[in-house]
């Protein structure tokens, strides 16, 4: 049962990381209309987590490194769950 929970959490972290990558890539296009319902939902899902990192690491000029730290944190957490779930997850 605990392996099922770990597997579910790993899958969730993979999905959330993918959402963060999509959000990051979309910020490279300044003409994106964030009032679009789908993009607005993406923003509402990802911004609270990104804001945690933005609160203690402000943007460096035009570069915001908080998404990189957020993804790193998710990957570290994913690694912990994989080590708990065992080698069958690899």
C-alpha positions as CSV (number, residue, x, y, z in Angstrom):
1,X,0.0,0.0,0.0
2,X,2.8,2.5,0.9
3,X,4.5,1.7,-2.5
4,X,1.2,2.6,-4.2
5,X,1.2,5.9,-2.4
6,X,4.8,6.6,-3.3
7,X,4.1,5.7,-6.9
8,X,1.1,8.0,-7.0
9,X,3.2,10.9,-5.5
10,X,5.9,10.3,-8.1
11,X,3.4,10.4,-10.9
12,X,1.9,13.6,-9.5
13,X,5.4,15.2,-9.2
14,X,6.1,14.3,-12.8
15,X,2.9,15.8,-13.9
16,X,3.4,19.0,-11.9
17,X,7.0,19.3,-13.2
18,X,5.6,19.1,-16.8
19,X,3.1,21.9,-16.0
20,X,5.9,24.0,-14.6
21,X,8.0,23.5,-17.8
22,X,5.0,24.5,-19.9
23,X,4.5,27.6,-17.8
24,X,8.1,28.5,-18.1
25,X,8.2,28.0,-21.9
26,X,5.0,30.2,-22.3
27,X,6.7,33.1,-20.5
28,X,9.1,33.3,-23.3
29,X,6.3,34.5,-25.6
30,X,5.3,38.1,-24.6
31,X,2.2,38.1,-26.7
32,X,0.6,35.2,-24.8
33,X,-2.9,36.2,-23.6
34,X,-2.9,35.0,-20.0
35,X,-6.7,35.8,-19.7
36,X,-7.3,32.7,-21.8
37,X,-9.1,30.3,-19.4
38,X,-6.7,27.4,-20.0
39,X,-3.6,29.6,-19.5
40,X,-5.2,31.3,-16.6
41,X,-5.8,27.9,-15.0
42,X,-2.1,27.0,-15.6
43,X,-1.0,30.2,-14.0
44,X,-3.3,29.6,-10.9
45,X,-2.0,26.0,-10.5
46,X,1.7,26.8,-10.8
47,X,2.2,30.4,-9.4
48,X,1.6,29.5,-5.7
49,X,4.5,27.0,-5.8
50,X,6.7,29.4,-7.7
51,X,5.8,32.3,-5.4
52,X,7.3,30.3,-2.5
53,X,10.7,30.5,-4.2
54,X,10.2,34.0,-5.5
55,X,9.6,35.2,-1.9
56,X,13.2,34.5,-0.9
57,X,15.0,34.7,-4.3
58,X,14.0,37.8,-6.2
59,X,14.6,38.0,-10.0
60,X,18.1,38.9,-11.0
61,X,17.5,41.7,-13.4
62,X,15.4,40.2,-16.2
63,X,16.2,36.6,-15.1
64,X,13.9,34.8,-12.7
65,X,15.7,31.7,-11.4
66,X,12.9,30.6,-9.1
67,X,11.4,28.2,-11.6
68,X,14.8,26.4,-11.8
69,X,14.9,26.1,-8.0
70,X,11.2,24.9,-7.9
71,X,12.0,22.2,-10.5
72,X,15.1,21.2,-8.5
73,X,13.1,20.9,-5.3
74,X,10.5,18.8,-7.1
75,X,13.2,16.5,-8.5
76,X,14.8,16.1,-5.1
77,X,11.4,15.2,-3.6
78,X,10.8,12.8,-6.5
79,X,14.2,11.2,-5.8
80,X,13.2,10.6,-2.2
81,X,10.0,8.9,-3.1
82,X,11.8,6.8,-5.7
83,X,14.3,5.6,-3.1
84,X,11.4,4.8,-0.8
85,X,9.4,3.0,-3.5
86,X,12.4,0.9,-4.4
87,X,14.3,0.0,-7.6
88,X,11.1,-1.2,-9.3
89,X,10.3,2.5,-10.0
90,X,13.4,3.0,-12.1
